[in-house]
Amino acid sequence: MSALQELGFTKDELEQKVVQKIADDLLLEYGYESETGETVTDDSRLARKFHEIIKKHVDRQINKMAEEYVVPHVREIIESVALQATNEWGEKKGKSKTFIEYLTESATAYLMQPVDYEGKADSNYSTKNQTRLVHLVHKHLHYSIDSAMKDAVEQVKKQLGPALEETCKLKLGEIASTLKVELQSKK
């Protein structure tokens, strides 16, 4: 009879216990609680890293499954919703519209609404001579041109600034070398 059998273990059980102990030692940190005198354990850096990797992997898989299964289903639900206008008593009026029809009609109404020069529909100015779409296009163009001009001026400053400074120094040096200073005292 072998020593392992006398202790009540098989070779496989011993290997399993050794592997478990090594894994525990890698995944746990042991410490000493000075107030109570107890030994405390906590996850090791390796265990925390494993948990972080596993969490990221689980999050990726959940997001992937959501994109594959949930998002299309939600899209179908939203697209199939029928909206119905009602009066102040909740009675239906007009025909029902799908959500997409409602969105496109709302966007069209918003963009085609007459606005003043500031883009306000409810202003007191009587001159609402443009649609909101035209106002937004002009505003975007103004912003784009303004940004491009500022960038161009900065580029010119970066390129011409040092050259102008050097030229000014040279000219001032030439002028200073040609100047004669005389001191006269009045008696």
Secondary structure by P-SEA (a helix, b strand, c coil): ccccccccccaaaaaaaaaaaaaaaaabbbbbcccccbbbbcccaaaaaaaaaaaaaaaaaaaaaaaaccaaaaaaaaaabbbbbbccccccccccccaaaaaaaaaaaaaacccccccccccccccccccaaaaaaaaaaaaaaaaaaaaaaaaaaaaaaaaaaaaaaaaaaaaaaabbbbbbbcc
